[in-house]
């Protein structure tokens, strides 16, 4: 069993701004930590354990973490946590696709990722794997709808047609995970600092 507490605290010191007034969204911290482990020759723990350990390490240092996966199946609490993410100091997320000339595309169901990426947080950090780089916007939209969305629906065990067909059917299912499409050409005016981390590795869908 790997003791990750020390590397996690080192990671927090090295890459994260911490303090009693700081807040961050924990959804995509894993990708940043995985790259940090490569850079510093630390073994990366299992992803499912990572967020729990990191959340505790950050909370021990006085940082508030809003992760809507902590809702434990309570839809009211989940929505409340998503809304809290809009007011964080640092919002960590990813994109479904990015073009070779830097246009980013994201497809969202609830709207928290699209909203938090565009307005609310003071700083946004986007972590994108090289597997999501495509030639142009049309290819980015196609990848988002017909690759990323069906795989996520399968992962979340949704009852949607794409789970069976493996491609978007533009359905009207109540469990549809794709409702709004974001095409980002430039840094949003409401965000103070916008950082994109492109990782030369396969990350996510």
C-alpha positions as CSV (number, residue, x, y, z in Angstrom):
1,X,0.0,0.0,0.0
2,X,1.4,3.4,-1.0
3,X,1.6,6.2,1.6
4,X,0.4,9.2,-0.5
5,X,0.0,11.7,2.3
6,X,3.6,13.1,2.0
7,X,3.5,13.5,-1.8
8,X,0.0,15.0,-1.6
9,X,1.2,17.7,0.8
10,X,4.2,18.3,-1.4
11,X,1.9,18.6,-4.4
12,X,-0.3,21.1,-2.6
13,X,2.7,23.2,-1.6
14,X,4.2,23.0,-5.1
15,X,1.2,23.5,-7.4
16,X,-1.7,24.8,-5.3
17,X,-2.4,28.1,-3.6
18,X,-3.5,27.3,-0.1
19,X,-4.9,29.2,2.8
20,X,-8.0,29.5,5.0
21,X,-9.8,31.7,2.4
22,X,-8.9,29.7,-0.7
23,X,-11.4,27.4,-2.4
24,X,-11.0,25.0,-5.3
25,X,-13.1,22.5,-7.3
26,X,-11.7,19.0,-7.0
27,X,-13.1,17.3,-10.1
28,X,-9.9,17.4,-12.3
29,X,-7.2,17.6,-9.6
30,X,-6.3,14.0,-10.5
31,X,-5.0,14.9,-13.9
32,X,-2.8,17.7,-12.5
33,X,-1.5,15.4,-9.8
34,X,-0.8,12.6,-12.2
35,X,1.4,14.9,-14.3
36,X,3.1,16.2,-11.1
37,X,4.0,12.6,-10.1
38,X,5.6,12.1,-13.5
39,X,7.6,15.3,-13.2
40,X,8.8,14.5,-9.7
41,X,9.1,10.7,-9.9
42,X,6.5,10.0,-7.3
43,X,4.2,6.9,-7.6
44,X,0.6,7.9,-8.4
45,X,-2.1,6.3,-6.2
46,X,-5.2,4.7,-7.5
47,X,-7.5,7.5,-8.8
48,X,-10.4,6.6,-6.5
49,X,-8.1,7.0,-3.4
50,X,-6.4,10.1,-4.7
51,X,-9.3,12.6,-4.4
52,X,-10.2,11.4,-0.9
53,X,-6.6,11.7,0.3
54,X,-6.1,15.1,-1.4
55,X,-9.3,16.5,-0.1
56,X,-8.3,15.6,3.4
57,X,-4.8,17.0,2.9
58,X,-6.2,20.3,1.6
59,X,-8.8,20.6,4.3
60,X,-6.1,20.0,6.9
61,X,-4.4,23.1,5.5
62,X,-7.6,25.2,5.7
63,X,-8.7,24.9,2.1
64,X,-12.4,24.5,1.3
65,X,-13.1,21.9,-1.5
66,X,-16.4,21.7,-3.3
67,X,-16.8,18.4,-5.1
68,X,-20.3,17.5,-6.2
69,X,-19.4,13.8,-6.2
70,X,-19.4,14.1,-2.4
71,X,-23.2,14.4,-2.4
72,X,-23.6,10.6,-1.7
73,X,-26.5,10.3,-4.1
74,X,-28.5,13.3,-2.7
75,X,-29.6,15.3,-5.8
76,X,-30.4,18.4,-3.7
77,X,-26.9,18.4,-2.1
78,X,-25.3,17.7,-5.5
79,X,-26.9,20.7,-7.0
80,X,-26.0,22.8,-4.0
81,X,-22.3,21.9,-4.4
82,X,-22.4,22.6,-8.1
83,X,-23.7,26.1,-7.4
84,X,-21.0,26.6,-4.8
85,X,-18.4,25.9,-7.4
86,X,-19.4,29.0,-9.2
87,X,-17.9,31.1,-6.4
88,X,-14.6,29.4,-5.9
89,X,-11.2,31.0,-6.2
90,X,-9.8,28.2,-8.4
91,X,-11.9,26.0,-10.7
92,X,-10.2,22.9,-12.1
93,X,-11.8,21.3,-15.1
94,X,-11.1,19.7,-18.5
95,X,-12.4,19.9,-22.1
96,X,-13.9,17.3,-24.4
97,X,-11.8,18.5,-27.3
98,X,-9.3,21.2,-28.3
99,X,-8.3,22.1,-31.8
100,X,-4.7,22.4,-33.1
101,X,-5.1,26.2,-33.2
102,X,-6.4,26.4,-29.6
103,X,-10.2,26.4,-29.8
104,X,-11.8,24.4,-26.9
105,X,-15.1,22.6,-27.0
106,X,-17.1,21.2,-24.0
107,X,-20.5,19.5,-23.9
108,X,-22.3,19.6,-20.5
109,X,-25.5,18.2,-19.1
110,X,-26.1,20.1,-15.9
111,X,-24.2,23.2,-16.9
112,X,-21.8,23.4,-14.0
113,X,-18.6,22.9,-16.1
114,X,-19.7,25.3,-18.8
115,X,-20.8,27.9,-16.3
116,X,-17.7,27.6,-14.1
117,X,-15.4,27.8,-17.1
118,X,-16.9,31.0,-18.3
119,X,-17.8,33.1,-15.3
120,X,-17.7,33.1,-11.5
121,X,-14.3,31.7,-10.4
122,X,-11.3,34.0,-10.2
123,X,-9.1,31.5,-11.9
124,X,-9.7,28.6,-14.2
125,X,-7.3,25.8,-14.8
126,X,-8.1,23.4,-17.7
127,X,-6.1,20.1,-17.9
128,X,-6.4,18.4,-21.3
129,X,-4.8,15.2,-22.5
130,X,-3.2,14.9,-25.9
131,X,-5.8,12.4,-26.9
132,X,-8.4,15.2,-27.1
133,X,-6.5,17.3,-29.7
134,X,-8.3,17.4,-33.1
135,X,-7.9,19.2,-36.4
136,X,-10.7,21.7,-36.3
137,X,-14.0,22.8,-34.6
138,X,-16.1,20.4,-36.6
139,X,-13.9,17.5,-35.5
140,X,-14.0,18.8,-31.9
141,X,-17.8,18.8,-31.9
142,X,-18.0,15.4,-33.5
143,X,-15.5,14.0,-30.9
144,X,-17.5,15.6,-28.1
145,X,-20.9,14.3,-29.2
146,X,-20.0,10.9,-30.6
147,X,-17.0,9.8,-28.5
148,X,-16.8,11.5,-25.1
149,X,-20.5,11.7,-24.4
150,X,-21.4,8.1,-25.0
151,X,-18.4,6.9,-23.0
152,X,-19.3,9.1,-20.1
153,X,-22.9,7.9,-20.3
154,X,-21.7,4.3,-20.1
155,X,-19.4,5.2,-17.2
156,X,-22.3,6.8,-15.3
157,X,-24.6,4.0,-16.1
158,X,-27.2,6.3,-17.7
159,X,-30.3,5.0,-19.5
160,X,-29.7,6.7,-22.8
161,X,-29.7,5.4,-26.4
162,X,-26.0,6.3,-26.8
163,X,-25.1,3.6,-24.2
164,X,-26.5,1.0,-26.6
165,X,-25.4,2.5,-29.9
166,X,-22.1,4.1,-28.9
167,X,-22.9,7.3,-30.7
168,X,-25.1,10.4,-30.0
169,X,-28.7,10.0,-31.1
170,X,-29.8,13.5,-30.1
171,X,-32.2,11.9,-27.6
172,X,-34.7,13.4,-25.2
173,X,-33.9,11.1,-22.4
174,X,-34.3,12.5,-18.9
175,X,-30.8,11.1,-18.2
176,X,-29.2,12.8,-21.2
177,X,-25.8,14.1,-20.2
178,X,-25.3,16.5,-23.1
179,X,-27.5,19.6,-23.2
180,X,-25.3,22.6,-23.9
181,X,-22.3,23.1,-26.1
182,X,-19.5,25.5,-25.3
183,X,-17.0,26.7,-28.0
184,X,-14.3,28.8,-26.4
185,X,-12.2,30.9,-28.8
186,X,-10.5,33.2,-26.2
187,X,-10.2,33.7,-22.5
188,X,-13.5,34.7,-20.9
189,X,-13.6,38.4,-19.7
190,X,-15.0,37.4,-16.3
191,X,-12.1,35.2,-15.5
192,X,-9.0,36.9,-14.0
193,X,-6.5,34.2,-15.0
194,X,-7.1,31.3,-17.4
195,X,-4.5,28.5,-17.6
196,X,-4.5,25.6,-20.0
197,X,-2.3,22.6,-19.2
198,X,-1.8,20.3,-22.2
199,X,-0.5,16.9,-21.0
200,X,1.3,14.6,-23.5
201,X,-0.6,11.6,-22.3
202,X,-4.1,10.1,-22.7
203,X,-6.4,11.5,-20.1
204,X,-10.2,11.0,-19.9
205,X,-12.6,10.7,-22.7
